[in-house]
């Protein structure tokens, strides 16, 4: 996995956490769900990159 992929996934995860926190603070369920979805997407991308790395070794 390249460093830029790691940074991109971490940034997406952080943005998702921020969205989720704002959603909780403002009682906005839609924003909270979007934040959770963004975190899940970042985690799946990370897992895919880990699989690619394992296969290439």
Contact map, one row per residue, 1 for C-alpha under 8 A:
111011000000000000000000000000000000000000000000110110000
111111000000000000000000000000000000000000000000000000000
111111100000000000000000000000000000000000000000000000000
011111110000000000000000000000000000000000000000000000000
111111111000000000000000000000000000000000000000000000000
111111111100000000000000000000000000000000000100000000000
001111111110000000000000000000000000000000000000000000000
000111111111000000000000000000000000000000000000000000000
000011111111100000000000000000000000000001101100000000000
000001111111110000000000000000000000000001000000000000000
000000111111111000000000000000000000000000000000000000000
000000011111111100000000000000000000011001000000000000000
000000001111111110000000000000000000011101100000000000000
000000000111111111000000000000000000001000000000000000000
000000000011111111100000000000000010011000000000000000000
000000000001111111110000000000000111111000000000000000000
000000000000111111111000000000000011001000000000000000000
000000000000011111111100000000000010000000000000000000000
000000000000001111111110000000110111000000000000000000000
000000000000000111111111000000111111000000000000000000000
000000000000000011111111100000010010000000000000000000000
000000000000000001111111110100110000000000000000000000000
000000000000000000111111111111111010000000000000000000000
000000000000000000011111111110010000000000000000000000000
000000000000000000001111111100000000000000000000000000000
000000000000000000000111111100000000000000000000000000000
000000000000000000000011111110000000000000000000000000000
000000000000000000000111111111110000000000000000000000000
000000000000000000000011001111111000000000000000000000000
000000000000000000000010000111111100000000000000000000000
000000000000000000110110000111111110000000000000000000000
000000000000000000111111000111111111000000000000000000000
000000000000000000010010000011111111100000000000000000000
000000000000000100110000000001111111110000000000000000000
000000000000001111111010000000111111111000000000000000000
000000000000000110110000000000011111111100000000000000000
000000000000000100000000000000001111111110000000000000000
000000000001101100000000000000000111111111000000000000000
000000000001111110000000000000000011111111100000000000000
000000000000100000000000000000000001111111110000000000000
000000000000000000000000000000000000111111111000000000000
000000001101100000000000000000000000011111111100000000000
000000001000100000000000000000000000001111111110000000000
000000000000000000000000000000000000000111111111000000000
000000001000000000000000000000000000000011111111100000000
000001001000000000000000000000000000000001111111110000000
000000000000000000000000000000000000000000111111111000000
000000000000000000000000000000000000000000011111111100000
100000000000000000000000000000000000000000001111111110000
100000000000000000000000000000000000000000000111111111000
000000000000000000000000000000000000000000000011111111100
100000000000000000000000000000000000000000000001111111110
100000000000000000000000000000000000000000000000111111111
000000000000000000000000000000000000000000000000011111111
000000000000000000000000000000000000000000000000001111111
000000000000000000000000000000000000000000000000000111111
000000000000000000000000000000000000000000000000000011111
